[in-house]
Amino acid sequence: MTARVFISLGSNIEPERYLKAALSELSYHFGELTLSSVYDSEAVGFDGSNFLNMVVAVDTSLSIAEVVALFKRIERANGRQVGAKKFAPRTLDLDLLLYDDVVTQVPVELPRAEITKNAFVLWPMAEIAPELVHPLSERSYQSLWDDYDKSSQQLCPVPFTWTPS
């Protein structure tokens, strides 16, 4: 059985380099990727340099726990410090947003709460899955984005090119 998985990618330390490295790793492990645009956004929760963020969709037969463990390995392989502060600069942040329409708290919160709270997650979700329905609000991502207070977080699409190897 395969699940459709949505992943948030973010970096504010050499962000283009680390996003490309993450995409190559994700492509290696999952095959075809559906990519949103890349967005420049201010750091949320701390003062720091801007982030580059995007959302990627993949299909996988891995379990939720296996997906999360893989993301942790990819983060560590790309310089993410184990036990680093949550609100701090980082080379790479990979977060599982959705695993089909599963709603759970264990091993991680799904759907991830930041989907509806952060423009840098919601806008790319609306871009690559506009008609998909959020499993808790029962609203499409496009509808959620249409109603989002866009003045609350500054977000700007930026040019970004990645070629699968």
PyMOL commands that place a pseudoatom at each C-alpha (Angstrom):
pseudoatom trace, name=CA, resn=MET, resi=1, chain=A, elem=C, hetatm=0, pos=[0.000, 0.000, 0.000]
pseudoatom trace, name=CA, resn=THR, resi=2, chain=A, elem=C, hetatm=0, pos=[1.324, 3.450, -0.847]
pseudoatom trace, name=CA, resn=ALA, resi=3, chain=A, elem=C, hetatm=0, pos=[0.611, 6.713, 0.889]
pseudoatom trace, name=CA, resn=ARG, resi=4, chain=A, elem=C, hetatm=0, pos=[0.767, 10.238, -0.488]
pseudoatom trace, name=CA, resn=VAL, resi=5, chain=A, elem=C, hetatm=0, pos=[3.107, 12.190, 1.757]
pseudoatom trace, name=CA, resn=PHE, resi=6, chain=A, elem=C, hetatm=0, pos=[3.673, 15.951, 1.944]
pseudoatom trace, name=CA, resn=ILE, resi=7, chain=A, elem=C, hetatm=0, pos=[6.960, 17.275, 3.308]
pseudoatom trace, name=CA, resn=SER, resi=8, chain=A, elem=C, hetatm=0, pos=[7.955, 20.775, 4.363]
pseudoatom trace, name=CA, resn=LEU, resi=9, chain=A, elem=C, hetatm=0, pos=[11.568, 21.695, 3.555]
pseudoatom trace, name=CA, resn=GLY, resi=10, chain=A, elem=C, hetatm=0, pos=[13.299, 24.716, 5.028]
pseudoatom trace, name=CA, resn=SER, resi=11, chain=A, elem=C, hetatm=0, pos=[16.789, 26.131, 5.449]
pseudoatom trace, name=CA, resn=ASN, resi=12, chain=A, elem=C, hetatm=0, pos=[18.398, 29.439, 6.389]
pseudoatom trace, name=CA, resn=ILE, resi=13, chain=A, elem=C, hetatm=0, pos=[22.056, 28.369, 6.351]
pseudoatom trace, name=CA, resn=GLU, resi=14, chain=A, elem=C, hetatm=0, pos=[23.272, 28.072, 2.734]
pseudoatom trace, name=CA, resn=PRO, resi=15, chain=A, elem=C, hetatm=0, pos=[19.631, 27.369, 1.915]
pseudoatom trace, name=CA, resn=GLU, resi=16, chain=A, elem=C, hetatm=0, pos=[19.903, 26.752, -1.816]
pseudoatom trace, name=CA, resn=ARG, resi=17, chain=A, elem=C, hetatm=0, pos=[22.667, 24.200, -1.269]
pseudoatom trace, name=CA, resn=TYR, resi=18, chain=A, elem=C, hetatm=0, pos=[20.775, 22.317, 1.438]
pseudoatom trace, name=CA, resn=LEU, resi=19, chain=A, elem=C, hetatm=0, pos=[17.404, 22.351, -0.317]
pseudoatom trace, name=CA, resn=LYS, resi=20, chain=A, elem=C, hetatm=0, pos=[19.051, 20.866, -3.413]
pseudoatom trace, name=CA, resn=ALA, resi=21, chain=A, elem=C, hetatm=0, pos=[20.809, 18.219, -1.296]
pseudoatom trace, name=CA, resn=ALA, resi=22, chain=A, elem=C, hetatm=0, pos=[17.503, 17.333, 0.388]
pseudoatom trace, name=CA, resn=LEU, resi=23, chain=A, elem=C, hetatm=0, pos=[15.696, 17.075, -2.955]
pseudoatom trace, name=CA, resn=SER, resi=24, chain=A, elem=C, hetatm=0, pos=[18.382, 14.741, -4.285]
pseudoatom trace, name=CA, resn=GLU, resi=25, chain=A, elem=C, hetatm=0, pos=[18.064, 12.541, -1.174]
pseudoatom trace, name=CA, resn=LEU, resi=26, chain=A, elem=C, hetatm=0, pos=[14.268, 12.530, -1.342]
pseudoatom trace, name=CA, resn=SER, resi=27, chain=A, elem=C, hetatm=0, pos=[14.393, 11.682, -5.048]
pseudoatom trace, name=CA, resn=TYR, resi=28, chain=A, elem=C, hetatm=0, pos=[16.791, 8.797, -4.321]
pseudoatom trace, name=CA, resn=HIS, resi=29, chain=A, elem=C, hetatm=0, pos=[14.505, 7.347, -1.623]
pseudoatom trace, name=CA, resn=PHE, resi=30, chain=A, elem=C, hetatm=0, pos=[11.069, 8.082, -3.105]
pseudoatom trace, name=CA, resn=GLY, resi=31, chain=A, elem=C, hetatm=0, pos=[11.499, 8.505, -6.851]
pseudoatom trace, name=CA, resn=GLU, resi=32, chain=A, elem=C, hetatm=0, pos=[9.322, 11.145, -8.500]
pseudoatom trace, name=CA, resn=LEU, resi=33, chain=A, elem=C, hetatm=0, pos=[8.816, 14.354, -6.523]
pseudoatom trace, name=CA, resn=THR, resi=34, chain=A, elem=C, hetatm=0, pos=[6.072, 16.949, -6.884]
pseudoatom trace, name=CA, resn=LEU, resi=35, chain=A, elem=C, hetatm=0, pos=[7.658, 20.307, -6.046]
pseudoatom trace, name=CA, resn=SER, resi=36, chain=A, elem=C, hetatm=0, pos=[6.120, 23.591, -5.021]
pseudoatom trace, name=CA, resn=SER, resi=37, chain=A, elem=C, hetatm=0, pos=[7.806, 26.858, -5.778]
pseudoatom trace, name=CA, resn=VAL, resi=38, chain=A, elem=C, hetatm=0, pos=[10.482, 27.992, -3.340]
pseudoatom trace, name=CA, resn=TYR, resi=39, chain=A, elem=C, hetatm=0, pos=[9.558, 30.862, -1.045]
pseudoatom trace, name=CA, resn=ASP, resi=40, chain=A, elem=C, hetatm=0, pos=[11.671, 33.334, 0.882]
pseudoatom trace, name=CA, resn=SER, resi=41, chain=A, elem=C, hetatm=0, pos=[10.218, 33.890, 4.340]
pseudoatom trace, name=CA, resn=GLU, resi=42, chain=A, elem=C, hetatm=0, pos=[11.193, 35.557, 7.560]
pseudoatom trace, name=CA, resn=ALA, resi=43, chain=A, elem=C, hetatm=0, pos=[12.256, 33.370, 10.471]
pseudoatom trace, name=CA, resn=VAL, resi=44, chain=A, elem=C, hetatm=0, pos=[9.280, 32.471, 12.687]
pseudoatom trace, name=CA, resn=GLY, resi=45, chain=A, elem=C, hetatm=0, pos=[9.786, 32.205, 16.438]
pseudoatom trace, name=CA, resn=PHE, resi=46, chain=A, elem=C, hetatm=0, pos=[13.257, 33.773, 16.530]
pseudoatom trace, name=CA, resn=ASP, resi=47, chain=A, elem=C, hetatm=0, pos=[15.373, 36.554, 15.033]
pseudoatom trace, name=CA, resn=GLY, resi=48, chain=A, elem=C, hetatm=0, pos=[17.459, 35.086, 12.240]
pseudoatom trace, name=CA, resn=SER, resi=49, chain=A, elem=C, hetatm=0, pos=[18.172, 35.277, 8.546]
pseudoatom trace, name=CA, resn=ASN, resi=50, chain=A, elem=C, hetatm=0, pos=[15.368, 34.495, 6.127]
pseudoatom trace, name=CA, resn=PHE, resi=51, chain=A, elem=C, hetatm=0, pos=[14.504, 30.929, 5.199]
pseudoatom trace, name=CA, resn=LEU, resi=52, chain=A, elem=C, hetatm=0, pos=[13.922, 29.287, 1.873]
pseudoatom trace, name=CA, resn=ASN, resi=53, chain=A, elem=C, hetatm=0, pos=[10.914, 26.990, 2.174]
pseudoatom trace, name=CA, resn=MET, resi=54, chain=A, elem=C, hetatm=0, pos=[9.005, 24.643, -0.086]
pseudoatom trace, name=CA, resn=VAL, resi=55, chain=A, elem=C, hetatm=0, pos=[6.674, 21.648, 0.031]
pseudoatom trace, name=CA, resn=VAL, resi=56, chain=A, elem=C, hetatm=0, pos=[7.293, 18.345, -1.723]
pseudoatom trace, name=CA, resn=ALA, resi=57, chain=A, elem=C, hetatm=0, pos=[4.838, 15.506, -2.308]
pseudoatom trace, name=CA, resn=VAL, resi=58, chain=A, elem=C, hetatm=0, pos=[5.931, 11.884, -2.738]
pseudoatom trace, name=CA, resn=ASP, resi=59, chain=A, elem=C, hetatm=0, pos=[4.369, 8.439, -2.724]
pseudoatom trace, name=CA, resn=THR, resi=60, chain=A, elem=C, hetatm=0, pos=[5.782, 5.857, -0.327]
pseudoatom trace, name=CA, resn=SER, resi=61, chain=A, elem=C, hetatm=0, pos=[5.168, 2.431, 1.130]
pseudoatom trace, name=CA, resn=LEU, resi=62, chain=A, elem=C, hetatm=0, pos=[7.202, 3.353, 4.233]
pseudoatom trace, name=CA, resn=SER, resi=63, chain=A, elem=C, hetatm=0, pos=[5.373, 3.704, 7.545]
pseudoatom trace, name=CA, resn=ILE, resi=64, chain=A, elem=C, hetatm=0, pos=[5.034, 7.079, 9.258]
pseudoatom trace, name=CA, resn=ALA, resi=65, chain=A, elem=C, hetatm=0, pos=[7.799, 6.152, 11.733]
pseudoatom trace, name=CA, resn=GLU, resi=66, chain=A, elem=C, hetatm=0, pos=[10.102, 5.042, 8.894]
pseudoatom trace, name=CA, resn=VAL, resi=67, chain=A, elem=C, hetatm=0, pos=[9.490, 8.294, 6.992]
pseudoatom trace, name=CA, resn=VAL, resi=68, chain=A, elem=C, hetatm=0, pos=[10.245, 10.405, 10.090]
pseudoatom trace, name=CA, resn=ALA, resi=69, chain=A, elem=C, hetatm=0, pos=[13.417, 8.393, 10.813]
pseudoatom trace, name=CA, resn=LEU, resi=70, chain=A, elem=C, hetatm=0, pos=[14.562, 8.867, 7.212]
pseudoatom trace, name=CA, resn=PHE, resi=71, chain=A, elem=C, hetatm=0, pos=[14.003, 12.635, 7.470]
pseudoatom trace, name=CA, resn=LYS, resi=72, chain=A, elem=C, hetatm=0, pos=[16.121, 12.748, 10.660]
pseudoatom trace, name=CA, resn=ARG, resi=73, chain=A, elem=C, hetatm=0, pos=[18.935, 10.852, 8.907]
pseudoatom trace, name=CA, resn=ILE, resi=74, chain=A, elem=C, hetatm=0, pos=[18.816, 13.232, 5.921]
pseudoatom trace, name=CA, resn=GLU, resi=75, chain=A, elem=C, hetatm=0, pos=[18.867, 16.266, 8.261]
pseudoatom trace, name=CA, resn=ARG, resi=76, chain=A, elem=C, hetatm=0, pos=[21.887, 14.920, 10.197]
pseudoatom trace, name=CA, resn=ALA, resi=77, chain=A, elem=C, hetatm=0, pos=[23.728, 14.030, 6.978]
pseudoatom trace, name=CA, resn=ASN, resi=78, chain=A, elem=C, hetatm=0, pos=[23.292, 17.677, 5.976]
pseudoatom trace, name=CA, resn=GLY, resi=79, chain=A, elem=C, hetatm=0, pos=[24.700, 19.252, 9.113]
pseudoatom trace, name=CA, resn=ARG, resi=80, chain=A, elem=C, hetatm=0, pos=[21.622, 19.449, 11.351]
pseudoatom trace, name=CA, resn=GLN, resi=81, chain=A, elem=C, hetatm=0, pos=[22.748, 19.099, 14.946]
pseudoatom trace, name=CA, resn=VAL, resi=82, chain=A, elem=C, hetatm=0, pos=[20.985, 16.476, 17.067]
pseudoatom trace, name=CA, resn=GLY, resi=83, chain=A, elem=C, hetatm=0, pos=[19.185, 18.207, 19.929]
pseudoatom trace, name=CA, resn=ALA, resi=84, chain=A, elem=C, hetatm=0, pos=[19.516, 21.659, 18.349]
pseudoatom trace, name=CA, resn=LYS, resi=85, chain=A, elem=C, hetatm=0, pos=[17.099, 24.328, 19.559]
pseudoatom trace, name=CA, resn=LYS, resi=86, chain=A, elem=C, hetatm=0, pos=[13.758, 24.370, 17.736]
pseudoatom trace, name=CA, resn=PHE, resi=87, chain=A, elem=C, hetatm=0, pos=[13.785, 28.106, 17.049]
pseudoatom trace, name=CA, resn=ALA, resi=88, chain=A, elem=C, hetatm=0, pos=[17.291, 28.570, 15.662]
pseudoatom trace, name=CA, resn=PRO, resi=89, chain=A, elem=C, hetatm=0, pos=[19.086, 28.812, 12.318]
pseudoatom trace, name=CA, resn=ARG, resi=90, chain=A, elem=C, hetatm=0, pos=[19.399, 25.460, 10.566]
pseudoatom trace, name=CA, resn=THR, resi=91, chain=A, elem=C, hetatm=0, pos=[20.934, 23.863, 7.529]
pseudoatom trace, name=CA, resn=LEU, resi=92, chain=A, elem=C, hetatm=0, pos=[17.902, 21.704, 6.872]
pseudoatom trace, name=CA, resn=ASP, resi=93, chain=A, elem=C, hetatm=0, pos=[14.493, 21.085, 8.350]
pseudoatom trace, name=CA, resn=LEU, resi=94, chain=A, elem=C, hetatm=0, pos=[12.298, 18.295, 6.969]
pseudoatom trace, name=CA, resn=ASP, resi=95, chain=A, elem=C, hetatm=0, pos=[8.835, 17.985, 8.471]
pseudoatom trace, name=CA, resn=LEU, resi=96, chain=A, elem=C, hetatm=0, pos=[6.177, 15.432, 7.652]
pseudoatom trace, name=CA, resn=LEU, resi=97, chain=A, elem=C, hetatm=0, pos=[3.011, 17.461, 7.040]
pseudoatom trace, name=CA, resn=LEU, resi=98, chain=A, elem=C, hetatm=0, pos=[0.571, 14.817, 5.831]
pseudoatom trace, name=CA, resn=TYR, resi=99, chain=A, elem=C, hetatm=0, pos=[0.556, 11.050, 5.422]
pseudoatom trace, name=CA, resn=ASP, resi=100, chain=A, elem=C, hetatm=0, pos=[-2.559, 10.480, 3.311]
pseudoatom trace, name=CA, resn=ASP, resi=101, chain=A, elem=C, hetatm=0, pos=[-5.384, 11.685, 5.544]
pseudoatom trace, name=CA, resn=VAL, resi=102, chain=A, elem=C, hetatm=0, pos=[-4.068, 10.093, 8.748]
pseudoatom trace, name=CA, resn=VAL, resi=103, chain=A, elem=C, hetatm=0, pos=[-4.854, 11.989, 11.953]
pseudoatom trace, name=CA, resn=THR, resi=104, chain=A, elem=C, hetatm=0, pos=[-2.553, 11.006, 14.830]
pseudoatom trace, name=CA, resn=GLN, resi=105, chain=A, elem=C, hetatm=0, pos=[-0.248, 12.286, 17.564]
pseudoatom trace, name=CA, resn=VAL, resi=106, chain=A, elem=C, hetatm=0, pos=[2.173, 9.321, 17.515]
pseudoatom trace, name=CA, resn=PRO, resi=107, chain=A, elem=C, hetatm=0, pos=[4.916, 9.057, 16.331]
pseudoatom trace, name=CA, resn=VAL, resi=108, chain=A, elem=C, hetatm=0, pos=[4.353, 12.655, 15.148]
pseudoatom trace, name=CA, resn=GLU, resi=109, chain=A, elem=C, hetatm=0, pos=[1.428, 15.045, 14.966]
pseudoatom trace, name=CA, resn=LEU, resi=110, chain=A, elem=C, hetatm=0, pos=[-0.493, 14.599, 11.710]
pseudoatom trace, name=CA, resn=PRO, resi=111, chain=A, elem=C, hetatm=0, pos=[-1.683, 16.675, 10.066]
pseudoatom trace, name=CA, resn=ARG, resi=112, chain=A, elem=C, hetatm=0, pos=[1.028, 19.022, 11.256]
pseudoatom trace, name=CA, resn=ALA, resi=113, chain=A, elem=C, hetatm=0, pos=[-0.478, 22.120, 12.894]
pseudoatom trace, name=CA, resn=GLU, resi=114, chain=A, elem=C, hetatm=0, pos=[1.847, 24.533, 11.075]
pseudoatom trace, name=CA, resn=ILE, resi=115, chain=A, elem=C, hetatm=0, pos=[0.089, 23.760, 7.774]
pseudoatom trace, name=CA, resn=THR, resi=116, chain=A, elem=C, hetatm=0, pos=[-2.678, 26.212, 8.630]
pseudoatom trace, name=CA, resn=LYS, resi=117, chain=A, elem=C, hetatm=0, pos=[-0.541, 28.561, 10.771]
pseudoatom trace, name=CA, resn=ASN, resi=118, chain=A, elem=C, hetatm=0, pos=[2.432, 29.341, 8.518]
pseudoatom trace, name=CA, resn=ALA, resi=119, chain=A, elem=C, hetatm=0, pos=[2.186, 30.951, 5.087]
pseudoatom trace, name=CA, resn=PHE, resi=120, chain=A, elem=C, hetatm=0, pos=[5.433, 29.216, 4.043]
pseudoatom trace, name=CA, resn=VAL, resi=121, chain=A, elem=C, hetatm=0, pos=[3.636, 25.863, 4.388]
pseudoatom trace, name=CA, resn=LEU, resi=122, chain=A, elem=C, hetatm=0, pos=[0.074, 26.725, 3.395]
pseudoatom trace, name=CA, resn=TRP, resi=123, chain=A, elem=C, hetatm=0, pos=[0.860, 28.630, 0.189]
pseudoatom trace, name=CA, resn=PRO, resi=124, chain=A, elem=C, hetatm=0, pos=[3.014, 25.824, -1.288]
pseudoatom trace, name=CA, resn=MET, resi=125, chain=A, elem=C, hetatm=0, pos=[0.394, 23.255, -0.173]
pseudoatom trace, name=CA, resn=ALA, resi=126, chain=A, elem=C, hetatm=0, pos=[-2.283, 25.245, -2.025]
pseudoatom trace, name=CA, resn=GLU, resi=127, chain=A, elem=C, hetatm=0, pos=[0.032, 25.425, -5.032]
pseudoatom trace, name=CA, resn=ILE, resi=128, chain=A, elem=C, hetatm=0, pos=[0.683, 21.679, -5.429]
pseudoatom trace, name=CA, resn=ALA, resi=129, chain=A, elem=C, hetatm=0, pos=[-2.541, 20.266, -3.908]
pseudoatom trace, name=CA, resn=PRO, resi=130, chain=A, elem=C, hetatm=0, pos=[-5.214, 22.977, -4.199]
pseudoatom trace, name=CA, resn=GLU, resi=131, chain=A, elem=C, hetatm=0, pos=[-8.184, 20.595, -4.167]
pseudoatom trace, name=CA, resn=LEU, resi=132, chain=A, elem=C, hetatm=0, pos=[-6.843, 18.269, -1.460]
pseudoatom trace, name=CA, resn=VAL, resi=133, chain=A, elem=C, hetatm=0, pos=[-8.889, 18.536, 1.724]
pseudoatom trace, name=CA, resn=HIS, resi=134, chain=A, elem=C, hetatm=0, pos=[-7.301, 19.105, 5.132]
pseudoatom trace, name=CA, resn=PRO, resi=135, chain=A, elem=C, hetatm=0, pos=[-8.351, 16.101, 7.254]
pseudoatom trace, name=CA, resn=LEU, resi=136, chain=A, elem=C, hetatm=0, pos=[-9.371, 18.191, 10.293]
pseudoatom trace, name=CA, resn=SER, resi=137, chain=A, elem=C, hetatm=0, pos=[-10.820, 21.414, 8.862]
pseudoatom trace, name=CA, resn=GLU, resi=138, chain=A, elem=C, hetatm=0, pos=[-12.379, 19.526, 5.923]
pseudoatom trace, name=CA, resn=ARG, resi=139, chain=A, elem=C, hetatm=0, pos=[-11.498, 22.472, 3.680]
pseudoatom trace, name=CA, resn=SER, resi=140, chain=A, elem=C, hetatm=0, pos=[-9.336, 22.462, 0.567]
pseudoatom trace, name=CA, resn=TYR, resi=141, chain=A, elem=C, hetatm=0, pos=[-5.838, 23.901, 0.835]
pseudoatom trace, name=CA, resn=GLN, resi=142, chain=A, elem=C, hetatm=0, pos=[-6.758, 26.513, -1.782]
pseudoatom trace, name=CA, resn=SER, resi=143, chain=A, elem=C, hetatm=0, pos=[-9.746, 27.590, 0.306]
pseudoatom trace, name=CA, resn=LEU, resi=144, chain=A, elem=C, hetatm=0, pos=[-7.594, 27.766, 3.438]
pseudoatom trace, name=CA, resn=TRP, resi=145, chain=A, elem=C, hetatm=0, pos=[-4.994, 29.846, 1.565]
pseudoatom trace, name=CA, resn=ASP, resi=146, chain=A, elem=C, hetatm=0, pos=[-7.661, 32.142, 0.095]
pseudoatom trace, name=CA, resn=ASP, resi=147, chain=A, elem=C, hetatm=0, pos=[-8.834, 32.955, 3.650]
pseudoatom trace, name=CA, resn=TYR, resi=148, chain=A, elem=C, hetatm=0, pos=[-5.343, 33.213, 5.188]
pseudoatom trace, name=CA, resn=ASP, resi=149, chain=A, elem=C, hetatm=0, pos=[-4.297, 36.620, 6.586]
pseudoatom trace, name=CA, resn=LYS, resi=150, chain=A, elem=C, hetatm=0, pos=[-1.487, 37.242, 4.102]
pseudoatom trace, name=CA, resn=SER, resi=151, chain=A, elem=C, hetatm=0, pos=[-0.351, 40.364, 5.974]
pseudoatom trace, name=CA, resn=SER, resi=152, chain=A, elem=C, hetatm=0, pos=[0.678, 38.232, 8.978]
pseudoatom trace, name=CA, resn=GLN, resi=153, chain=A, elem=C, hetatm=0, pos=[3.802, 36.721, 7.342]
pseudoatom trace, name=CA, resn=GLN, resi=154, chain=A, elem=C, hetatm=0, pos=[5.870, 38.120, 4.486]
pseudoatom trace, name=CA, resn=LEU, resi=155, chain=A, elem=C, hetatm=0, pos=[6.457, 35.538, 1.782]
pseudoatom trace, name=CA, resn=CYS, resi=156, chain=A, elem=C, hetatm=0, pos=[7.954, 35.862, -1.681]
pseudoatom trace, name=CA, resn=PRO, resi=157, chain=A, elem=C, hetatm=0, pos=[8.468, 33.232, -4.412]
pseudoatom trace, name=CA, resn=VAL, resi=158, chain=A, elem=C, hetatm=0, pos=[12.103, 33.081, -5.532]
pseudoatom trace, name=CA, resn=PRO, resi=159, chain=A, elem=C, hetatm=0, pos=[13.807, 31.548, -8.577]
pseudoatom trace, name=CA, resn=PHE, resi=160, chain=A, elem=C, hetatm=0, pos=[15.112, 28.062, -7.836]
pseudoatom trace, name=CA, resn=THR, resi=161, chain=A, elem=C, hetatm=0, pos=[16.290, 25.303, -10.126]
pseudoatom trace, name=CA, resn=TRP, resi=162, chain=A, elem=C, hetatm=0, pos=[16.964, 21.714, -9.185]
pseudoatom trace, name=CA, resn=THR, resi=163, chain=A, elem=C, hetatm=0, pos=[17.651, 18.943, -11.655]
pseudoatom trace, name=CA, resn=PRO, resi=164, chain=A, elem=C, hetatm=0, pos=[17.231, 15.324, -10.562]
pseudoatom trace, name=CA, resn=SER, resi=165, chain=A, elem=C, hetatm=0, pos=[20.470, 13.381, -10.997]
for i in range(1, 165): cmd.bond("trace and resi %d" % i, "trace and resi %d" % (i + 1))
show_as sticks, trace
zoom trace
